[in-house]
């Protein structure tokens, strides 16, 4: 890891992100990182812990979804999207959600 903290404050990554197929995910700040909730999966959540280069480790509340690097896209100092992946057992492709 190059740095111990993201270049932007955690609040910059928080917000509602949309995907035309999957719906919305909501990312909120928490004491120790970020929390994710999923519109179409109300019993599923995830925690995001910073790794490096606008990439966070996503740990799902349901272990069958896995643990994956989750990359945010930052353009001109603003977070514009996030690429979310789950276990191939659940879904083969990743989804890009736009803020």
C-alpha positions in Angstrom: 0.0 0.0 0.0 1.3 3.4 -0.9 -0.7 5.4 1.6 -2.6 4.7 4.7 -5.6 7.0 4.0 -7.5 7.8 0.8 -6.7 11.0 -1.1 -10.3 12.2 -0.5 -12.3 12.3 2.8 -14.5 9.2 3.3 -17.6 11.5 2.9 -16.6 12.0 -0.8 -17.1 8.3 -1.5 -20.5 8.3 0.3 -23.7 8.6 -1.7 -26.1 6.9 -3.9 -24.8 5.0 -7.0 -26.9 3.6 -9.8 -26.6 0.8 -12.3 -29.2 0.3 -15.1 -29.4 -3.4 -14.5 -28.7 -3.8 -10.8 -30.4 -0.7 -9.3 -28.9 1.4 -6.6 -26.4 1.0 -3.8 -26.0 3.4 -1.0 -22.6 4.0 0.6 -22.5 5.7 4.0 -19.6 6.7 6.2 -19.1 4.7 9.4 -16.7 4.9 12.4 -14.2 2.6 10.8 -14.8 3.0 7.0 -17.8 2.9 4.7 -20.9 0.8 4.7 -22.8 -0.4 1.7 -26.5 -1.3 1.3 -28.2 -2.8 -1.8 -31.6 -1.7 -3.1 -32.6 -5.2 -4.4 -31.0 -7.1 -1.5 -32.3 -5.6 1.7 -30.7 -8.3 3.9 -27.3 -7.8 2.4 -24.7 -5.2 3.4 -21.0 -4.8 3.1 -18.1 -2.9 4.7 -15.4 -1.0 2.8 -11.9 -0.7 4.2 -9.4 1.5 2.4 -6.5 -0.3 0.6 -4.8 2.0 -1.9 -5.4 4.2 -5.0 -9.1 4.7 -4.4 -9.5 1.0 -3.9 -11.3 -0.4 -0.9 -11.7 -4.0 0.3 -15.4 -5.0 0.2 -16.4 -7.6 2.8 -20.0 -8.7 2.4 -22.3 -9.6 5.3 -23.1 -12.9 3.6 -19.8 -14.8 3.2 -20.9 -16.5 0.0 -20.6 -13.1 -1.8 -16.9 -13.0 -1.0 -14.3 -10.3 -0.3 -13.1 -8.2 -3.2 -11.2 -5.1 -4.1 -13.6 -2.3 -5.0 -12.3 0.5 -7.2 -13.8 4.0 -7.1 -13.3 6.3 -10.2 -12.3 9.8 -9.2 -12.4 12.5 -12.0 -11.3 16.1 -11.3 -11.3 15.4 -7.6 -14.8 14.0 -7.5 -15.9 10.4 -7.1 -18.0 9.5 -10.2 -18.4 5.7 -10.0 -17.6 2.5 -8.2 -17.0 -1.0 -9.7 -18.5 -3.7 -7.5 -17.8 -7.5 -7.7 -19.2 -10.5 -5.9 -18.3 -14.1 -5.9 -18.5 -15.9 -9.3 -20.9 -18.3 -7.6 -23.3 -15.3 -7.1 -22.5 -13.2 -10.2 -19.8 -13.6 -12.8 -19.6 -10.0 -13.9 -18.8 -6.9 -11.9 -21.1 -3.9 -12.1 -20.3 -0.2 -12.5 -22.5 2.1 -10.4 -22.5 5.8 -11.3 -22.9 8.5 -8.7 
